[in-house]
Each structure stands twice: as C-alpha cells, then as structure tokens.
Amino acid sequence: METVETLHMNKGAGETSYAMNSFIQRKIITLTKEATEKAIMEILCSRREPIMKMGIADLGCSSGPNALRVMSEIVEAIYAASNMLDRPAPKELMLYMNDLFTNDFNNVFASLPSFHKRISRKNGDDSRNNGYFGSNCFVSAVPGTFYGRLFPTKSIHFVHSSSSIHWLSRVPSGLEDKNGKGLNKGNISISKKSPNCVLEAYSQQFKNDFSCLLESRSQEMVYGGRMVLSFLGRQSMDHTSSNCYYQWELLANALMTMVSEGLVEEEKVDSFNTPYYASCYEELKTEIEKEGSFMVYSHEAYEVDWDDGMYLQSDNDILGAMSKGERFSRTMRAGVESILKYHFGNHIMDELFQRYAILVEDHLSKTRAKFFNLIISLVKRH
C-alpha cells in the first residue's frame, strides 16, 4: 500500500477533521520555531548580496490552521532577520505548500485572504500589495510525495517540515510469508512483539525513503540552503526501548477486541500495517552522511505529552467536556482514518475509535504518556 494513494488527514472542518484536531501538531510547530528562525538568519547572513527572490517550501503542510501558521511565522522570521541585519528583504517570496494529492488544499487556500492580512498587518505593509514590507508573496500548492522531485533545480532556499517525515512512502514489503499471511500478527505497526524481520523491513523502508528525500532536495535547493525537519522519533537504536509506537499498540488492541466479538476478521488485522516509522538520530545521521549533500547544523529533541496542546482552544466547549482519551482518540482519527477506511471500511470507524478512547483513557490514568519529537537542521553543502 502506497501512502500517495491512501493517506490524507481528515478533510473539512467537522468534529473529526484534522483542522479541528491538530493541537499536538501545533505544539510541535512551536517547538520548531527557534530552529526555523536560526536557519532563516543563517541563510540571509551567508550571502554578500541581498536575496531578490526566495523559495520556501513546507513539506507535508496538510490543512487547517497549522498550514498557513507555519508560513506566516517563516515570513515574519525573514522580515525580522532582514531588519536585524539592516538589509532589504527579498523582493519576492515563493511559498510552496506541499502535501499528497488527496490533501485538502481547498481548506488551505480558503484561508489565504486572512494570511495576507495577517502578514501585512504584522509587518506594517500596505494590504493592497497582498505582500509584506513592499514584497510579494506568491503561494502555490505543490501536490505530490516529498520522497521525490517537487521543485525546479536550485530554486529553494529554505525547507520546513513538521509532523510528516515519520510517514513512509509505503507500507514496507516483506511483512507477509510465502502464503501471504501477515508476519506481524496481532500488530499494526512495530511493537515489542514484532519479529525481527518486521523491524528490518521498516528500517529498510525508512532508509530508502529518507535517502530519496535528501537526494531530491539536494537538486532543488541552492548552495547554503537550510532544511528544518521536525517529526516523531525514538531515543535510541533499539526500536523497543521506549513506547514510541504505543499509540499504535493501543489501536491494535482496540481492533482485536472487535475481532473477539466477531466485528472484524482477524486476518484483516494481521494483514494491515501502518506506513509509520519512528527513527532515531543515529539512523538519520548515517543516511545524511551517506547521501553527502547536507551537513547537520544542529539537532535537538523534546518530549511532548500525548494531551499536550489540547487545551489551546479553551473556549471550545465540546473539547472541554471530553476526556483525555476522547480528545487523543480524535487526534489519532484525524490523522489515520483514511488508511484504516481503505483497509477495513468506513462502517467500523465510530466503534473503533470509541473503544480506542477507552483504552487511551485507561493508559493515561496510569502514566504520563509522551511522544519523542526530533528536530534536525541541515545545510546544503554543494
């Protein structure tokens, strides 16, 4: 199963949409802001002459308020850095919003008027320009997988990606035996019960994908360009050393309760695996050095609570009345429902995520569950 065909965040602005249930992702974006600002400053500092036209790409922009929030912060960082350096800002900003073909780009671009107003007001520009401080911002959708070419050669100065690189281009091959039976029995992702062949298959798929991402960006980015990638990962080379996949184990448990009641076929669960991989810094560094086009400028990691950021909209009465388990269940549903529907059908979704919410609530009552988020800043060598 290739993600280009099946993976997208839930569309629209309904109660199970990504737009209404992406608070954890918003929190992660705030953690990336400092690395982004440093990268922008370094890009502008490294050039003797002012940049006249600057290409900026957000890989895996998705939809909802987070998408243009990122671009707004990048534009503001360019403005602030230009002021600090006492240099003219780029005359034109080419802002590329990338995600898979099935992404809800209509939702993104419906917010463009407010985006232009925000950056114009923030930077004291005449709103008639639809730009900022005398510049023009040209926003474009670039549908397609970031594990391949997306942009013209040497056209991009800065690449940003948040909460996206942990998605693989496809479910790894080699997860079935010669008779087509699933080898990751009772699981839907890597778990402590997964056989070594499953771990190796996921690891190899990640290496293939990440090297493709680096090779593609190396052709598209200018010398000295910067890339800031933020995504869910793990703390060590040992896949089972932490609970970096536990959100998937609980979802598998919810599915297996439905199997026990005859609501889902066990073979259906055994044949389903998520295109998700939590990498560690050592793996990333190895692939970066092997590809050779980029140098690691900095890297850092943060722990993020499963329910972190869910209270950012305190005026949302519906969210306020929900349990932690229900809120986290909605967050997961907004991100993974598309691939579950593709395999299991739409008819079990409500029941599945109700059961999942109960399991998550029980887990959170016993422990402070956390994600491990990696942020890595890269510089284009040549």
TORKESE-619006 format. One record per residue (C-alpha): x, z, y; residue number from 1. Coordinates in steps of 0.5 Angstrom, whole numbers, plus 500, padded with zeros to 3 digits. Layout:
BEGIN
[pt [X, Z, Y], NUM]
...
This chain:
BEGIN
[pt [500, 500, 500], 1]
[pt [503, 498, 507], 2]
[pt [501, 502, 513], 3]
[pt [501, 496, 517], 4]
[pt [494, 494, 513], 5]
[pt [491, 501, 513], 6]
[pt [494, 506, 517], 7]
[pt [491, 508, 524], 8]
[pt [489, 514, 528], 9]
[pt [481, 515, 528], 10]
[pt [479, 511, 534], 11]
[pt [474, 512, 540], 12]
[pt [473, 519, 543], 13]
[pt [468, 522, 538], 14]
[pt [469, 529, 535], 15]
[pt [473, 527, 529], 16]
[pt [477, 522, 534], 17]
[pt [485, 522, 535], 18]
[pt [483, 522, 542], 19]
[pt [480, 529, 541], 20]
[pt [484, 532, 536], 21]
[pt [491, 531, 538], 22]
[pt [493, 537, 541], 23]
[pt [499, 539, 537], 24]
[pt [502, 532, 538], 25]
[pt [501, 533, 546], 26]
[pt [505, 540, 545], 27]
[pt [511, 536, 541], 28]
[pt [511, 531, 547], 29]
[pt [512, 537, 552], 30]
[pt [518, 539, 548], 31]
[pt [521, 532, 548], 32]
[pt [520, 531, 556], 33]
[pt [527, 534, 557], 34]
[pt [531, 530, 553], 35]
[pt [527, 524, 556], 36]
[pt [529, 526, 563], 37]
[pt [536, 527, 561], 38]
[pt [536, 520, 558], 39]
[pt [533, 516, 564], 40]
[pt [538, 520, 568], 41]
[pt [544, 517, 564], 42]
[pt [541, 510, 564], 43]
[pt [541, 510, 572], 44]
[pt [548, 514, 572], 45]
[pt [551, 509, 568], 46]
[pt [550, 503, 572], 47]
[pt [554, 501, 578], 48]
[pt [549, 497, 581], 49]
[pt [541, 499, 581], 50]
[pt [537, 496, 575], 51]
[pt [532, 491, 578], 52]
[pt [527, 490, 572], 53]
[pt [527, 496, 567], 54]
[pt [524, 495, 560], 55]
[pt [521, 501, 557], 56]
[pt [517, 502, 550], 57]
[pt [513, 507, 547], 58]
[pt [513, 506, 539], 59]
[pt [507, 509, 536], 60]
[pt [503, 510, 542], 61]
[pt [497, 511, 539], 62]
[pt [490, 512, 543], 63]
[pt [487, 517, 547], 64]
[pt [490, 522, 553], 65]
[pt [497, 522, 550], 66]
[pt [499, 515, 550], 67]
[pt [499, 514, 558], 68]
[pt [501, 521, 559], 69]
[pt [508, 519, 556], 70]
[pt [509, 513, 560], 71]
[pt [507, 517, 566], 72]
[pt [512, 522, 565], 73]
[pt [517, 517, 564], 74]
[pt [515, 513, 570], 75]
[pt [516, 520, 574], 76]
[pt [522, 521, 571], 77]
[pt [525, 514, 573], 78]
[pt [522, 516, 580], 79]
[pt [526, 523, 580], 80]
[pt [532, 521, 578], 81]
[pt [533, 515, 583], 82]
[pt [531, 520, 589], 83]
[pt [536, 525, 586], 84]
[pt [542, 519, 586], 85]
[pt [539, 516, 592], 86]
[pt [539, 509, 589], 87]
[pt [533, 504, 590], 88]
[pt [528, 505, 584], 89]
[pt [527, 499, 579], 90]
[pt [523, 493, 583], 91]
[pt [519, 492, 576], 92]
[pt [518, 496, 570], 93]
[pt [516, 493, 564], 94]
[pt [512, 498, 560], 95]
[pt [511, 496, 553], 96]
[pt [505, 500, 549], 97]
[pt [507, 499, 541], 98]
[pt [503, 501, 535], 99]
[pt [500, 498, 529], 100]
[pt [495, 492, 529], 101]
[pt [489, 496, 528], 102]
[pt [491, 501, 533], 103]
[pt [485, 503, 538], 104]
[pt [488, 499, 544], 105]
[pt [482, 499, 548], 106]
[pt [482, 506, 549], 107]
[pt [489, 506, 552], 108]
[pt [487, 501, 557], 109]
[pt [481, 503, 559], 110]
[pt [485, 509, 562], 111]
[pt [489, 504, 566], 112]
[pt [486, 505, 573], 113]
[pt [487, 513, 572], 114]
[pt [494, 512, 570], 115]
[pt [496, 507, 576], 116]
[pt [492, 512, 581], 117]
[pt [496, 518, 578], 118]
[pt [503, 515, 579], 119]
[pt [501, 512, 586], 120]
[pt [499, 519, 588], 121]
[pt [504, 523, 585], 122]
[pt [509, 519, 588], 123]
[pt [506, 517, 595], 124]
[pt [505, 510, 594], 125]
[pt [500, 505, 597], 126]
[pt [495, 505, 591], 127]
[pt [494, 497, 593], 128]
[pt [500, 496, 589], 129]
[pt [498, 499, 583], 130]
[pt [505, 501, 582], 131]
[pt [509, 506, 585], 132]
[pt [514, 507, 590], 133]
[pt [514, 500, 592], 134]
[pt [515, 498, 585], 135]
[pt [510, 494, 580], 136]
[pt [508, 497, 573], 137]
[pt [507, 492, 568], 138]
[pt [503, 495, 562], 139]
[pt [503, 491, 556], 140]
[pt [500, 492, 548], 141]
[pt [505, 490, 543], 142]
[pt [502, 491, 536], 143]
[pt [506, 491, 530], 144]
[pt [510, 495, 526], 145]
[pt [517, 498, 529], 146]
[pt [520, 497, 523], 147]
[pt [522, 490, 525], 148]
[pt [523, 486, 531], 149]
[pt [518, 487, 537], 150]
[pt [521, 485, 544], 151]
[pt [526, 480, 547], 152]
[pt [533, 480, 546], 153]
[pt [536, 485, 550], 154]
[pt [530, 487, 554], 155]
[pt [529, 494, 553], 156]
[pt [533, 500, 557], 157]
[pt [529, 506, 554], 158]
[pt [525, 507, 548], 159]
[pt [521, 513, 546], 160]
[pt [517, 515, 540], 161]
[pt [513, 522, 539], 162]
[pt [510, 524, 532], 163]
[pt [511, 517, 529], 164]
[pt [517, 516, 525], 165]
[pt [515, 520, 520], 166]
[pt [510, 515, 518], 167]
[pt [513, 510, 513], 168]
[pt [512, 502, 513], 169]
[pt [509, 503, 506], 170]
[pt [508, 508, 500], 171]
[pt [515, 508, 496], 172]
[pt [515, 503, 490], 173]
[pt [517, 507, 483], 174]
[pt [511, 512, 483], 175]
[pt [508, 509, 477], 176]
[pt [510, 509, 470], 177]
[pt [510, 502, 466], 178]
[pt [503, 503, 464], 179]
[pt [501, 504, 472], 180]
[pt [500, 512, 471], 181]
[pt [502, 516, 477], 182]
[pt [508, 520, 476], 183]
[pt [507, 525, 482], 184]
[pt [501, 527, 478], 185]
[pt [496, 532, 482], 186]
[pt [500, 531, 488], 187]
[pt [499, 526, 494], 188]
[pt [506, 527, 497], 189]
[pt [513, 530, 496], 190]
[pt [512, 537, 493], 191]
[pt [515, 543, 489], 192]
[pt [512, 540, 483], 193]
[pt [514, 533, 484], 194]
[pt [519, 530, 479], 195]
[pt [526, 527, 482], 196]
[pt [524, 520, 481], 197]
[pt [519, 521, 486], 198]
[pt [524, 525, 491], 199]
[pt [529, 519, 490], 200]
[pt [523, 514, 491], 201]
[pt [521, 517, 498], 202]
[pt [528, 518, 500], 203]
[pt [530, 511, 499], 204]
[pt [524, 508, 503], 205]
[pt [526, 512, 509], 206]
[pt [533, 509, 509], 207]
[pt [530, 502, 508], 208]
[pt [525, 503, 514], 209]
[pt [530, 507, 519], 210]
[pt [535, 502, 518], 211]
[pt [530, 497, 520], 212]
[pt [528, 501, 526], 213]
[pt [535, 501, 528], 214]
[pt [537, 494, 527], 215]
[pt [531, 491, 530], 216]
[pt [532, 496, 537], 217]
[pt [540, 494, 537], 218]
[pt [538, 487, 538], 219]
[pt [532, 489, 543], 220]
[pt [536, 494, 547], 221]
[pt [541, 493, 553], 222]
[pt [548, 496, 552], 223]
[pt [548, 503, 554], 224]
[pt [540, 504, 553], 225]
[pt [537, 510, 550], 226]
[pt [532, 512, 545], 227]
[pt [529, 519, 544], 228]
[pt [525, 520, 538], 229]
[pt [521, 526, 536], 230]
[pt [518, 527, 529], 231]
[pt [516, 532, 524], 232]
[pt [522, 533, 519], 233]
[pt [525, 538, 515], 234]
[pt [531, 543, 516], 235]
[pt [536, 541, 510], 236]
[pt [537, 536, 505], 237]
[pt [533, 540, 500], 238]
[pt [526, 537, 500], 239]
[pt [523, 543, 497], 240]
[pt [527, 548, 502], 241]
[pt [521, 549, 506], 242]
[pt [514, 548, 507], 243]
[pt [515, 541, 511], 244]
[pt [510, 538, 506], 245]
[pt [505, 544, 505], 246]
[pt [499, 541, 509], 247]
[pt [499, 535, 504], 248]
[pt [499, 540, 498], 249]
[pt [493, 543, 501], 250]
[pt [490, 537, 502], 251]
[pt [491, 535, 495], 252]
[pt [488, 542, 493], 253]
[pt [482, 540, 496], 254]
[pt [482, 534, 492], 255]
[pt [483, 537, 486], 256]
[pt [477, 542, 487], 257]
[pt [473, 536, 488], 258]
[pt [476, 533, 481], 259]
[pt [474, 539, 478], 260]
[pt [467, 538, 480], 261]
[pt [466, 531, 478], 262]
[pt [466, 529, 485], 263]
[pt [473, 525, 485], 264]
[pt [476, 522, 479], 265]
[pt [483, 525, 477], 266]
[pt [486, 518, 476], 267]
[pt [484, 517, 483], 268]
[pt [488, 523, 486], 269]
[pt [494, 521, 481], 270]
[pt [495, 514, 484], 271]
[pt [494, 516, 491], 272]
[pt [501, 518, 495], 273]
[pt [502, 518, 503], 274]
[pt [507, 514, 507], 275]
[pt [510, 520, 510], 276]
[pt [517, 523, 509], 277]
[pt [520, 529, 513], 278]
[pt [527, 527, 514], 279]
[pt [533, 532, 516], 280]
[pt [538, 531, 521], 281]
[pt [544, 529, 516], 282]
[pt [540, 523, 513], 283]
[pt [539, 521, 520], 284]
[pt [546, 521, 522], 285]
[pt [548, 518, 515], 286]
[pt [544, 512, 517], 287]
[pt [545, 511, 524], 288]
[pt [553, 511, 522], 289]
[pt [552, 506, 517], 290]
[pt [548, 501, 522], 291]
[pt [553, 502, 527], 292]
[pt [549, 500, 533], 293]
[pt [548, 507, 536], 294]
[pt [551, 514, 537], 295]
[pt [548, 520, 537], 296]
[pt [548, 523, 544], 297]
[pt [544, 530, 542], 298]
[pt [539, 533, 537], 299]
[pt [535, 539, 537], 300]
[pt [529, 542, 533], 301]
[pt [523, 546, 534], 302]
[pt [518, 550, 530], 303]
[pt [511, 548, 532], 304]
[pt [505, 553, 530], 305]
[pt [500, 549, 526], 306]
[pt [495, 551, 531], 307]
[pt [500, 550, 537], 308]
[pt [497, 547, 543], 309]
[pt [490, 547, 540], 310]
[pt [488, 552, 546], 311]
[pt [490, 547, 551], 312]
[pt [483, 545, 553], 313]
[pt [480, 552, 553], 314]
[pt [474, 549, 557], 315]
[pt [472, 546, 550], 316]
[pt [466, 550, 548], 317]
[pt [466, 546, 541], 318]
[pt [473, 547, 539], 319]
[pt [473, 555, 542], 320]
[pt [467, 556, 537], 321]
[pt [471, 553, 531], 322]
[pt [476, 557, 526], 323]
[pt [483, 555, 526], 324]
[pt [482, 552, 519], 325]
[pt [477, 547, 522], 326]
[pt [481, 545, 528], 327]
[pt [487, 544, 524], 328]
[pt [483, 540, 519], 329]
[pt [480, 536, 525], 330]
[pt [487, 534, 527], 331]
[pt [489, 532, 520], 332]
[pt [483, 528, 519], 333]
[pt [484, 524, 526], 334]
[pt [491, 522, 523], 335]
[pt [490, 521, 516], 336]
[pt [483, 519, 515], 337]
[pt [484, 511, 515], 338]
[pt [489, 511, 509], 339]
[pt [484, 516, 505], 340]
[pt [478, 512, 506], 341]
[pt [482, 506, 504], 342]
[pt [483, 509, 497], 343]
[pt [477, 514, 496], 344]
[pt [472, 511, 500], 345]
[pt [468, 514, 506], 346]
[pt [463, 518, 502], 347]
[pt [467, 524, 501], 348]
[pt [471, 525, 507], 349]
[pt [466, 530, 510], 350]
[pt [466, 534, 504], 351]
[pt [474, 533, 503], 352]
[pt [475, 536, 510], 353]
[pt [470, 542, 510], 354]
[pt [474, 544, 503], 355]
[pt [481, 543, 507], 356]
[pt [479, 547, 513], 357]
[pt [477, 553, 508], 358]
[pt [484, 552, 504], 359]
[pt [488, 552, 511], 360]
[pt [484, 558, 514], 361]
[pt [486, 562, 508], 362]
[pt [493, 560, 509], 363]
[pt [493, 561, 516], 364]
[pt [490, 568, 515], 365]
[pt [497, 570, 510], 366]
[pt [502, 566, 514], 367]
[pt [504, 563, 521], 368]
[pt [505, 556, 518], 369]
[pt [510, 552, 522], 370]
[pt [512, 544, 523], 371]
[pt [519, 543, 524], 372]
[pt [520, 538, 529], 373]
[pt [526, 534, 530], 374]
[pt [528, 531, 537], 375]
[pt [534, 526, 537], 376]
[pt [537, 522, 543], 377]
[pt [541, 516, 541], 378]
[pt [545, 511, 546], 379]
[pt [546, 503, 544], 380]
[pt [554, 502, 543], 381]
[pt [554, 495, 544], 382]
